[in-house]
Amino acid sequence: MATGGRLEIQQAAAPFRNVEVVFLLAPRENPLFWIFYLLQGKRDELIVWITFLSKPEQTVEVARTGDRQFASRLKATDKPVLSVADAPPGFNIAREEKEGSTLTDKVQSFVQRYSSPTLRLALRPNKPHLFLRADLRAVQSAPATEFFAALSELCKST
């Protein structure tokens, strides 16, 4: 039980090709369900899928420490091999090895700047290029234009 909404932009402004955003709210209508939801460690979430005009140069995955999906992604044999990179405290970062790539540095900067809202982030050459799960309340602490401008920086090559 959750309440949510979805926004889909098919022809987004550059550097985005299209953007899909979903928000999920905890079930506040029933206090018992809300308490159960909170006890499970769940919170209001923002989920973002972005396809950029140009694809990222490598795969980079970010997750909070202890994330089971991240651990299974590192073991995946049907996807590009990822190696663990330096990460801010409380996070794990893994990347596909690409010589001369600065994408991992950009992702590390994004995670440091938005460490509070970031729950999981994946950048990859296949579509959608970016997947982000974020704490909705923490995202709302800054203007949305700043947040999406920071996300757009992840696709720009230097």
LOVEX-278924 format. One record per residue (C-alpha): x, y, z; residue in one letter. Coordinates in Angstrom, 3 decimals, decimal comma, m for minus. Layout:
residues N
c1; c2; c3; r
X; Y; Z; A;
...
This chain:
residues 158
c1; c2; c3; r
0,000; 0,000; 0,000; M;
1,466; 3,264; m1,124; A;
0,388; 6,444; m2,846; T;
2,360; 7,760; m5,753; G;
2,520; 9,547; m9,029; G;
4,390; 9,452; m12,305; R;
5,709; 12,118; m14,662; L;
7,058; 11,209; m18,078; E;
8,789; 13,693; m20,378; I;
9,216; 12,211; m23,861; Q;
11,131; 15,102; m25,460; Q;
13,187; 16,591; m22,660; A;
15,644; 19,480; m22,981; A;
19,301; 18,669; m23,639; A;
21,281; 16,847; m22,305; P;
18,244; 14,636; m21,584; F;
16,364; 12,711; m24,266; R;
13,564; 11,579; m21,987; N;
12,933; 11,534; m18,265; V;
10,566; 9,455; m16,172; E;
10,021; 10,269; m12,508; V;
7,928; 8,291; m10,025; V;
7,267; 9,250; m6,427; F;
6,021; 6,806; m3,818; L;
4,608; 8,020; m0,520; L;
4,257; 6,020; 2,678; A;
0,634; 5,013; 3,449; P;
m0,270; 7,802; 5,895; R;
m4,034; 7,171; 5,683; E;
m3,763; 4,192; 8,034; N;
m1,423; 4,798; 11,010; P;
m0,849; 1,072; 11,524; L;
0,337; 0,568; 7,930; F;
2,455; 3,723; 8,170; W;
4,224; 2,503; 11,320; I;
4,808; m0,906; 9,719; F;
6,193; 0,822; 6,605; Y;
8,580; 2,915; 8,726; L;
9,692; m0,080; 10,808; L;
10,693; m1,812; 7,568; Q;
13,059; 1,105; 6,904; G;
10,997; 2,359; 3,986; K;
10,438; 6,042; 3,302; R;
8,945; 8,343; 0,711; D;
10,963; 7,739; m2,451; E;
11,723; 9,401; m5,738; L;
12,663; 7,067; m8,585; I;
14,192; 8,562; m11,733; V;
14,972; 6,994; m15,102; W;
16,844; 9,191; m17,583; I;
17,914; 8,575; m21,162; T;
20,594; 11,057; m22,192; F;
21,216; 12,307; m25,736; L;
24,629; 10,617; m25,615; S;
25,294; 7,415; m23,740; K;
27,657; 7,274; m20,736; P;
31,176; 6,010; m21,446; E;
31,096; 3,308; m18,779; Q;
28,928; 1,587; m16,198; T;
29,021; 2,969; m12,647; V;
26,863; 1,632; m9,803; E;
26,319; 3,249; m6,393; V;
24,448; 1,908; m3,383; A;
24,274; 2,368; 0,328; R;
26,472; m0,004; 2,333; T;
24,713; m3,345; 2,804; G;
22,511; m3,088; m0,314; D;
21,815; m6,675; m1,477; R;
21,122; m5,675; m5,092; Q;
24,557; m4,063; m5,279; F;
26,235; m7,219; m3,975; A;
24,433; m9,385; m6,531; S;
25,302; m6,918; m9,330; R;
29,006; m7,346; m8,518; L;
28,600; m11,109; m8,993; K;
26,588; m10,872; m12,244; A;
28,209; m12,749; m15,132; T;
25,836; m11,533; m17,863; D;
26,774; m7,842; m17,459; K;
30,045; m5,860; m17,686; P;
32,514; m6,724; m14,907; V;
32,648; m4,057; m12,217; L;
35,470; m3,288; m9,822; S;
35,004; m1,558; m6,486; V;
36,093; 2,105; m6,336; A;
36,596; 4,583; m3,504; D;
33,295; 5,764; m2,097; A;
32,083; 8,291; 0,447; P;
31,330; 6,828; 3,901; P;
28,131; 4,783; 3,921; G;
28,266; 4,002; 0,205; F;
29,707; 1,462; m2,206; N;
30,741; 2,377; m5,739; I;
31,675; m0,055; m8,489; A;
32,699; 0,774; m12,027; R;
33,521; m0,762; m15,334; E;
37,219; m0,185; m16,038; E;
37,682; 2,377; m18,841; K;
40,993; 4,128; m19,300; E;
40,800; 7,921; m19,222; G;
37,201; 8,015; m18,019; S;
36,211; 10,709; m15,528; T;
32,694; 9,422; m14,964; L;
33,501; 7,732; m11,649; T;
34,874; 11,032; m10,299; D;
31,680; 12,832; m11,352; K;
29,539; 10,177; m9,687; V;
31,626; 10,372; m6,482; Q;
31,149; 14,168; m6,438; S;
27,401; 13,793; m6,974; F;
27,129; 11,233; m4,165; V;
29,131; 13,452; m1,794; Q;
26,947; 16,449; m2,601; R;
23,681; 14,477; m2,446; Y;
24,627; 11,794; 0,077; S;
21,487; 12,299; 2,128; S;
18,949; 11,632; m0,640; P;
20,888; 9,047; m2,674; T;
19,841; 5,457; m2,027; L;
20,906; 3,791; m5,301; R;
22,294; 5,114; m8,583; L;
23,257; 3,318; m11,777; A;
24,771; 4,837; m14,904; L;
25,163; 2,591; m17,929; R;
25,548; 2,751; m21,704; P;
22,224; 0,936; m22,315; N;
18,859; 2,684; m21,926; K;
17,735; 4,097; m19,614; P;
21,196; 5,489; m19,011; H;
20,557; 6,585; m15,444; L;
18,522; 4,969; m12,678; F;
18,226; 6,735; m9,329; L;
16,359; 5,867; m6,127; R;
16,333; 8,755; m3,683; A;
14,799; 9,748; m0,353; D;
12,064; 12,180; m1,426; L;
12,190; 14,280; 1,748; R;
15,967; 14,809; 1,400; A;
15,635; 15,691; m2,299; V;
13,109; 18,383; m1,392; Q;
15,677; 20,163; 0,779; S;
17,166; 21,781; m2,366; A;
15,527; 23,226; m5,491; P;
14,690; 20,582; m8,126; A;
16,530; 22,621; m10,775; T;
19,795; 22,238; m8,824; E;
19,264; 18,516; m8,355; F;
18,509; 17,850; m12,039; F;
21,367; 20,129; m13,125; A;
23,697; 17,956; m11,018; A;
22,253; 14,830; m12,672; L;
22,806; 16,370; m16,114; S;
26,492; 16,866; m15,291; E;
26,878; 13,090; m15,073; L;
26,434; 12,707; m18,837; C;
28,758; 15,500; m19,974; K;
32,183; 14,453; m21,193; S;
35,205; 16,532; m20,343; T;
